[in-house]
Amino acid sequence: MSGEAHPIIRYAIYTRQSVEKAYDELADKLHLLDQKIKPSDHFNVRRFHEDVGSLRAKLPQSDDDLRDLDVQLRARRRARVASMDPWERLEIDWDRFHPRARELLNDPFFWEGANDFAPHGSDTGCDVFADYRKWARRHPGRPMSWPRRWFMPGRSVSSIGTRPPKRR
């Protein structure tokens, strides 16, 4: 490789050897799933492990091949993201939010987890939003009112837009 090394090589994030080692470790650990799969799952475990084994030969054969793959995958991702509208880029399951949430916070900016200036942005904001989403998946249908009390006393998330705020 000529010139300055590509970041994945320069910082030794990934090398052919590290990718092979990770692949082998993962392939080995996949056997732990064997006992969890039941005949009623209609899953061919033997064929699965054969496929995992044969895919190893398709791993990049050199650090240059790995760099080229990285460049290709990044380009594909950029193209996929560029083809999305700003709301799709957020990858949010809107069924998990109040029906009026997107109407009330009607700009993708309000929902961006990676924008330090957005309400859910920054590491802390992004972490809180991710934790909320995880909590909501584990507690479907359960209203989450405690964080709202910090900002809007007496109102739960499910009451957004259903009645006017109390006058003080």
Long-range contacts (C-beta under 8 A, 24 or more apart in sequence): 1-63, 1-64, 1-67, 6-67, 6-70, 6-71, 8-66, 8-67, 8-70, 9-63, 9-66, 9-67, 14-66, 14-70, 15-63, 15-66, 16-59, 16-60, 16-61, 16-62, 16-63, 16-65, 16-66, 19-59, 19-60, 19-66, 20-56, 20-59, 23-56, 23-59, 24-56, 27-52, 27-53, 27-56, 96-133, 96-136, 96-137, 98-157, 98-158, 98-160, 98-161, 100-160, 100-161, 101-160, 103-161, 104-160, 104-161
